[in-house]
């Protein structure tokens, strides 16, 4: 009796495993079918085929026009909406990155991912989306799509792009020494960073870091400079044609105050000049620094 019962339990367990394996295989096939439907949908969208696009939706599907916010129901109305979008949005293209596909039931799947809308002479629009698919007559059809714009990271690039020519490596070299500068963007192009070294007879005499950014309150480009001697300064930038005037106020390591007006002239993308005037230290007037030519390395 125990022997028979053991065999029965073994058969039941084996059958359960087989069922689970069959279910997993079926779900994998369904997932592939949903992905294939989505890829075909993208092709129809990029081909501006309104009839083909409408056929991917269920008869009672609800579509929200992303340009007007209007909701429409049914394939015929959805086809009209796409025709309107293509007429007003020009050569709009769609790209999709699918993050996951989950099955609510054997005939209902939820796809989540990121969609990117690309239009000529416009910044790409990226959104998170959730698409509900239903299976009808062996086909997976869209029933509803919801999306939310991805938060746009604020960038001050538009205010700093006039200084973009500074990006790269530069050198001012003479018989007495060398000043080398490397300039790069930070993430999102909100700031520019410039590292510099002053070398005399193969030894580094001074080094430091400068950060350049846009002051949204003052509506002005500003910079902050820190050197290896322990001094620091703040500069306010104004532009006149191809010249930048940087009015600097700083504090030396000993606590004394210093000021200067640096004049940077953009000659071309591989050359600029630099000179310093109105220099003071601890209230004493210092000689100007004559114009030097700095070239791209």
GIPE-V423415 format. One record per backbone hydrogen bond with DSSP energy under -1.0 kcal/mol. CO is the residue of the C=O (numbers start at 1). NH is the residue of the N-H. If there is no record, write none. Layout:
CO/NH, CO/NH
This chain:
1/5, 2/6, 3/7, 4/8, 5/9, 6/10, 7/11, 8/12, 9/13, 10/14, 11/15, 12/16, 13/17, 14/18, 15/19, 16/20, 17/21, 18/22, 19/23, 20/24, 21/25, 22/26, 23/27, 24/28, 25/29, 26/30, 27/31, 28/32, 29/33, 30/34, 31/35, 32/36, 33/37, 34/38, 35/39, 36/40, 37/41, 38/42, 39/43, 40/44, 41/45, 42/46, 43/47, 44/49, 45/48, 48/50, 49/53, 50/54, 51/55, 53/56, 54/57, 56/142, 58/61, 61/74, 63/72, 65/69, 70/65, 72/63, 74/78, 75/79, 76/80, 77/81, 78/82, 79/83, 80/84, 81/85, 82/86, 83/87, 84/88, 85/89, 90/92, 93/118, 95/116, 97/114, 100/112, 102/110, 105/108, 107/135, 108/104, 108/105, 109/133, 110/102, 111/131, 112/99, 112/100, 113/129, 114/97, 115/127, 116/95, 117/125, 118/93, 119/122, 125/117, 126/150, 127/115, 128/148, 129/113, 130/146, 131/111, 132/143, 132/144, 133/109, 134/141, 136/139, 139/136, 141/134, 142/58, 143/62, 144/132, 146/130, 148/128, 156/159, 157/161, 160/163, 161/164, 163/166, 164/167, 168/183, 169/297, 170/181, 171/295, 172/179, 177/174, 178/199, 179/172, 180/197, 181/170, 182/195, 183/168, 184/193, 186/189, 191/186, 192/212, 193/184, 194/210, 195/182, 196/208, 197/180, 198/205, 198/206, 199/178, 203/200, 206/198, 207/228, 208/196, 209/226, 210/194, 211/224, 212/192, 213/222, 215/219, 215/220, 220/215, 221/237, 222/213, 223/235, 224/211, 225/233, 226/209, 227/230, 231/227, 232/251, 233/225, 234/249, 235/223, 236/247, 238/245, 240/243, 242/266, 243/240, 244/264, 245/238, 246/262, 247/236, 248/260, 249/234, 250/258, 251/232, 252/255, 256/252, 257/282, 258/250, 259/280, 260/248, 261/277, 262/246, 263/275, 264/244, 265/273, 268/271, 270/296, 271/267, 271/268, 272/294, 273/265, 274/292, 275/263, 276/289, 277/261, 279/286, 280/259, 281/284, 284/281, 289/276, 292/274, 294/272, 295/171
